[in-house]
Amino acid sequence: MASFEVIGGKPLKGEIVPQGAKNEALQILCAVLLTEEPVTISNIPDIRDVNKLIELLRDMGVKVGKLASDTYRFQADAVNLDYLDTPEFVAQAGALRGSVMILGPMLTRFGRCQLPKPGGDKIGRRPMDTHFLGLEKLGGKLTLEGLDFYRIKAENGLTGAYMMLDEASVTGTANILMAAALAKGTTTIYNAACEPYLQQLCKMLVRMGAKINGIGSNLLTIEGVERLGGTEHRMLPDMIEIGSFIGLAAMTGSEITIKDCQIPELGIIPDTFRKLGIQLEFRGDDIHIPAQDHYEIATYLDGSILTVSDHTWPGFTPDLLSIVLVVATQAKGTVLIHQKMFESRLFFVDKLIDMGAQVILCDPHRATVIGLDQQKRLHGITMTSPDIRAGVALLIAALSAEGRSVIENVEQIDRGYQYIDKRLTALGAQIRRL
């Protein structure tokens, strides 16, 4: 198990380029299973979860060619269905949350798929009902073996249907969308997720020959086609990394420019950080954060305490609430953080309290942060990264803190952030991988 040793309290300076979007990659990579023709994808992040998914596709029989450090060509013209029955497949798929998105493509193209309960962050309940309810409405027949293994078949193919999703699940929408692309007839998905990454998947499928209307809305209409062809696709920069770097700059009093951000795709992320008092300047497609000795949390017009909560797109992404919470610990003012979607995601605040932060964990979903206004700095401790996003939040806290911190289990951070220690070291951070 690897660790980061961090010597904090030092301002950083320079430019940094965000990696390709992790959450987009997991959808886009599974979409290559929809065609026997070559698909070239660029701006793929070199991170653990994505690399494991590429390895899984390769072992399933997908031809994988690396064209550049961030560019691969995939061709799924000889998928080995027998591999789904092997212990190796069960072990691989069970260790990776993103494996769930092979269900739709495999079911619609090959008539069957099976999957162990996928892994991923332990951030609370993450049910898969939306995926299977949608696929069943298209004609899939689900068999559940115990509580940990799913088999789904469509021996006569899939047929389009109308459905209203029980939740606007991004991965659930992606699975159903990919399955519907090759189904007979028309599928209508209401309460569909509409995140930029889902829009990217839609645009890629359209270039492959799919017929999709309503892209960017919560009402998608898909007219099934007989086959899909190859394409080229470039992924967006990772909005979670961009938000993390904004928070890092504010928390450490650093001057940082984040390059090539695709700002129109960031939604309310920049304005949410502005509510914390963080100054941002758009320079073309770059975001410049000047060094700030002080930032003050806004209040509502009537003077009441600001609440920052997560919501489905175009609301604030839940993956950045951990960053907002940490940044608020050194702001002036008070904020209520309301994590609606996952009941275990705020449990890392005990580490921040040990570092000297003033945080009240009200319940599993809500935390009140009383900012220290840089008057009392956090101090370094030894801590463990519980999940990807909390791990980076703790890394930001350690970089702002006085003294030495050790963050254990940084494999969690590696799952979602590409060479984060090397890239931050280039800005002047003192991070050593143990």
N, C-alpha and C positions, 0 to 999 in steps of 0.2 A: 504494500500500500504506500503510495507516494504522498509527500507532504510539501507544502510551500512554507519556507521561512521568509517572513516579510519584516523589513525594517521600515516603519512608517514615519509619518510626519514630514515628508519631503514633497514639495510641489513638483509637478511634472510639467513638461512642455514639449510641444511638437505636433506632428500630424499622424493620424492613424486611419487606416482604411478598414471598414467593416467587412467581415467575411460574408460569404453567401448565406442565405437564410436557411437555418437548420429546419424549421418547421415546413418550409416550402420543399426542401430537398426530399423529405421523407415521402411526400405525396408524389412529386414529379418522378422520382426513381421508380416507384411502383407502377406508374403509368406506362413504363416501357414494356410491361407485360401485355399490353393491349394490342400490339402489332408485331408481325414478324419482320418488319423492315427496320433499318438502323435508325436510332434516335441519338442525337448528340446533345449533351447537356454541359453547359459551362457555368463557371462561378460556383462550383460545388465546394462546400467547406470541408477541410481536412480535419474532421472531428470523429470521435469514437462512434457515436450512434450512426452517423452516415456511412462510415467505413464498414461497420458491421452489416448494414443493410446491403451495401454493394457486394460484400462477401456472400451474403445469403442469396442474392440474385445470381451470382456466379455459380454457386453450388447447385442452384436449381436448374442450371443449364443455359442461363443467359450469357451470351458472349460479351465480354467486357474488355474494352481497349482504352488505355490511358493515353490521351493525345497531348495533354499538358498537365501542369500541376493541379489545375482546377477544372479540367475538361475531360470527359469520358464519352466514348461511343458504346452504346448498348444495342444488342440485337437478340430478341427473344424468339428466334425461329426454330429452336430445338429445346423447348422447356421439358425437363424430365419430371413428369408427374409422379413417377415412382419415388422420387426423392422425398415427397411429402410424407411417405410412410416410414421414414428412417428415424432412428433415435437422434441422429445428427441434426436433422431438420427441427425436431422437437426442441432440442437444446438451444439451437440458434434462434429460432423464432420466439421461444419463451423468454429469452434474455433481452428482447428488444421491443419496446412499445411500438415503434414504427412498422413492425411486421404486420400489424393489423390491416394495413392498407394494401396488402396483396389480395385480400378477400374479394373485393369487387372485380378487379381485373381478371383474376383466375376464374372466378365463377362465370363471368359473362363470356370469356373466350374459350374456356376448357370444360365448363359445366360442373366443376367441383373445386373445392378447396377445403383444407382443414388447418387448424391452428390451435396450439396450446394458448392458455391465457397469457397474454403478452406482459412483459416486465415494464420497466420505466421507473420514474420517480415515485417515491412513496409520499404523496402529497394529499392523500385522501381518496375517497371513492371515485373510481373512474369507470363506470359501467359501460358495457358495450352494447346495451340494448338498442340504441339508435341505429347502429350498424346493421344488426340482424333483423330488426323490425322492417327496415327499409328494403333489405335484400329479400326478405320473405315476401313483401308486397310485390316485388318484381318476379316472384315465382321460385325463389330459392327454398329448399327444404332443409331445415336446421335440425341437427341431432346434437344434443348436449350429453357428453360423457362425464359424469360427475360434475364438478364445478370448474374444471380446469382444462377441458378439451372440447373444441367445437368442430363439427363437420357440417358442411353445407353443400347441397347438390342442386343442379338444375338440369336434369337429364334431357328435357325437351326445350332447353333454352330459356331465356328470360323474356318477359313481356312487360311493356311499359305500363305504368299505373300512376294514379294521383296519390300523393301522400303529404301529410302534414307532420313534420318531425316533432317528436316530443321535446327535443332541445336542439338549439342551433349548433350542433356539434360540428367542428371543423373537419375532423377526421371521418366522422359519420357521413357528412355531406360529400366528402371526397370519395369515399367508398361507393356510395349510392350513385353518384354522378358518373364514375368510371364504369360501373356496371350498366347503367342506363344507356351509355354511349353506343353499346353494341346490342342492346335489347330490341325486340320487335315493337314497333309502335312508339307512342309518345309517353314520356314520363314527366310529371309535374311535381316538383319538390317545393313545398311551402315551408316557411320558417327555416330556410336553408342558411347556412353560414355564408358570409360574404367578405371575409377577410381578404386582404390583398393576395395572400398566398393561394387561396381558393380561386381567386380571379385569375391568377397566373396559370393554375391548372386548367381552368376553362379555356383560356386563350391558347394554351398548348394543344389541348384536345381539338379545338376548332382548326388549328393549322394541320392537324393529323386527319381532318375530314369529318369531325363530329359536328352536329348541328345543335347548338345551345343558344337559347335566348334568355335574357334577363341577367347577364353577367354583371356582377356588382350589386345586385339586389338580393332580397331574401325570397324571391320567387323565380325558380329556374325551370325552364321548359326544355326538355331534351328529346329530340326526334332521333330514334335509333337508326344507325346505318349498318350495312353489312360488314364493312371492314374499315380499319383505320390504317393510315400509312405512317411513314417515318417523318421526322421533323428535326429542327434544331431549336434549342431553348436556352435562354440565359436567365439565371435566377436573380431575384432581387437581393440587395444587401439586407443583412439581418437587422430588423428593426429593434430586436431585443438587445443586440450588441450596441446599436446606436444609442438607445436609452441608457444602457449601462455606462457608456463612455461619457454621456452628459452628466450623469450622477457622479461618476468618478471625478470629473473636472471640478464640479462644485464642492464636493466633499473634501478634496485635497487642496483647494485654492489654486488650481492649475489652469494654465492657458493651453487649450487643446483645440485643434481643428479636425473634425471628422469629415473625411473625404467621400465624395460620390454616394450621397445618402438616399437618392431618389425621394426627395423631400415630399412630393405630392402623395406618396404612398404611406406616409407616417401617421396620417390621421391626426388625432388630438394629442399625440405623444409630446410634441414640443410645447404645446400650450399647457399641458399638465405640469411639466417641469417649470414653466414660467410661473405657475401658481405657487410654487415653492420659493419663488424669488430668484430663480436662476436666469441669468441673462444669456440669451442666445442671439446669434446674428447669422442670417442666411447669406452666404456668399456664393451665388450661383446654386450649385447642387451640394455645396459644402456647408457644414454647420460649425461656426466658430464660437467657442465658449471662452470668454475672457477670464482672467484670474479674478476671483472675488474673495475678499476677506469676510464678507458678511452677506447673507441672503435671508429674506424674511418671508414667511408663509403668509399668503393672502387670507383674508376672511371673506365671508359672504357680505353682501351689501348691508345687511342688518347687523353686521358685526359678529355673527355666530361663527363657530369653529368650522374650518374647511373639512370636508370629507372627500377622500380619494378612494374610489371603489372601482372594481373591475366589472366589465360588462362585455357582452358579445359585440363584435364590430358593427358599427364604428365607435363603440365605447372603448374604454381604456383596457388594454390587454392585461390579463392577470399575471403574465410572465414578468411584468415590470413592477408589480406592487412591492416585491421584496426590495428592489432598488430604491423606490420612493421612500419606503419606510426607513432605510438606512440613512439616506440623504437628509431626511427630516430631523434626524437626531442632532445634527449640528446647525440647524436653521434657527432663526428666531421665531417663536410662536408655537402653536399646537395644531396638530392635525389628527383626524381619525382615519385610520386605514381600515377599510372594510373589504375583506377577501371573501367574496360570495361563493365562488365556485368550488374551492378545495378547503376542507376543514383542517388539514394538517400543515398548511403552507406557512403559517405564522409561528410555528413552534421553534424556529431558530432564534426568536427574540431573546431567549434566555442567555444566549452567547453575547448579545449586544448589551444586556443588562450587566453581565459580568465585566464588560469592557467600560462600564460607567454610563451607559445611555439611560435616559429616563423614558421607559416604555411601560405602559400598563397593558397587559394582555387581558382584555375584557372577557373574551370567550374564544373558542377556536377560530372564529371568523373576523374578530375585530381587535384592533390594538390602537391605543392612544399614545401618540409620541409627543413628549414635551421637549422641544428643541433646546439645546444648550448654548446656542448662539456663539459657538466657537470660544466661549468663555472657559469651558472646561473640556479639554480634549479627551477622547477615548484613550484607553491604555491597552497595550498588547497583552494577549492571553494565548493559551493553546486551545484550539477548538476543532470541531469536525464538520465537514461539509455534508449536510443532510440530503440536498438535491442540487440540481444544476443551478437554478436561479438564486437560491439561498446561498450557495457556495460563492457565487460571484459577489453577492451583496456583502458577505463576510470578508471577501478579499478587498473590496472597496473600503470597508470599515477598518481593516488592518492597515491599509495604505495611508489612511488618515490619522491613525492612532499614534500615540507616542510609544516608542520602544519596539520590542520584538514580539511578533505574533507567529504562531505556527498553525497552519490550517491542514488538518489531516483529511484523508480520503479525497484527494483532489482529482481522482479519476472521475468523480461526479462532475467536476467543472470541465474536465477534458471531453466529456460527452457532448458538450454544447458550445465550447469556446476554443477556437483554433489557436494553438501556440500562445495562449494568453499571457504566460509569464514572459516569453521572449518579446512579445509585442509591447507590453507595458514597460519592460526593462529598457526598450529603445526610447521610451519617453522620459527615462530617468528614474523609474521605480527600482527599489531594491527588493528583488524577489529571487529566491534561490530554491530550486527544486531538490528536495531531499529524497 
